[in-house]
Amino acid sequence: MMPALAVSRRTRSTPFTSRVEAMGVKAYTVYNHMLLPTAFKGVEEDYWHLCEHVQVWDVSCERQVEITGPDAEKLIQLMTPRDLSSARAGQCFYLPICDEKGMLINDPIAIKHSDSHWWLSIADSDVKLLAKGIAIGMQLDVEVCEPEVWPLAVQGPKAEELMTRIFGEHVRDIRFFNYRNLDYRGTKMLVARSGWSKQGGFEIYVNDSEMGGILWDELFSKGEDLQVAPGCPNLIERIESGLLSFGNDMDYGDTPLECGLNKYVSLTADINSLSIDALRNSTPRHQLVGLVCQGQQSFTAMGVYMQELCVGEITSYAWSPRYGVTLAMARCSNVALETDVSLTVNSDAGVQTVVLSRLPFNFNDLGLIAHEANQSKPVSGKPV
């Protein structure tokens, strides 16, 4: 029997928790001191539903760090090595946030309201304290706070149709990683085309807890014919899609250059960033890569081996019912990335040979054939 999670004021519930529980949530994790659902019907059943229909996710744990004031943009730029000089209001930006040594602190979505007003929609670490520390230490003219905003994600191939029924046809005009402030029953809510899946969808930044409950209910009443269901970030889908999880696949011991985030580090730009000099002078010690293992495996240890030498560690893994293999993300030393290297892992079925892959996985290059739910086809893989 698994231990129970004791919920207190320290582990905050959300405006949607009662509805999530009424709809049969089976498991939670704790994320930014808040409850985040992790399964409803089951990880695999939830996966197929997400890929085929539409789900509503309570992702209130994506807390917003709000930075306002004349030096808001200066503070944001200090925190990230990504050049934001061309950023405009209405856009969202994926950002590595790094310390003075170039090590990752968080990887939020930055939302620009104006030059003097930004949100950081954060992963699981306390960015507000970092922002306050830099602002105080450098005497910046800003206010840093965590506003009462509770994001809802609407994800899946039918997400756009459901969202238009709630917010109108303007939803269709929102481009990827852009947002609009749309009216919901007299309340303006920020609606972005974004979300932690690659099935398509939106995030609604709910700013009124009572109105949020009404919105939740309406999403389900108007989406019944679309087979709407409650959902949550799905382990299988996010690994298939190559979506990284801070605290799992990368942490305070990694630089963005070691996690495949090079395109978000502006090494040649003239920017005032606390981490950019360290990153310009850094040499990656390891890389985050993908591994493909035949069959449905449960790993008994997280090590990745080249003969007897441990050359890496698995950070996340999941059985892929679509491709009929076990997919993993792993932090591997540079020696493991050399051509013609044979790598193995330990599973409950014994030592298994794995195929090395770039992230995100390119299933065509790997020779893996997708199949639909409830089909079972033998597949093969080849290295890239």
Secondary structure, DSSP 8 states (H G I E B T S, - for coil): --------TTSB--TTHHHHHHTT--EEEEETTEEEEEESS-HHHHHHHHHHS-EEEE-TTS-EEEEESTTHHHHHHHH-SS--TT--TTBEEE--EE-TTS-EEE--EEEEEETTEEEEE--SS-HHHHHHHHHHHTT-S-EEE----EEEEEESTTHHHHHHHHH-GGGGG--BTBEEEEEETTEEEEEEB--SSSS-EEEEEE--HHHHHHHHHHHHHHTGGGT-EEE---HHHHHHHT---BTTTB-TT--GGGTT-GGG--TTS----SSHHHHHT---SEEEEEEEEES---EEEEEEEETTEEEEEEEEEEEETTTTEEEEEEEEEGGGGSTT--EEEEETTEEEEEEEE-SS--TTTTT-----TT----------
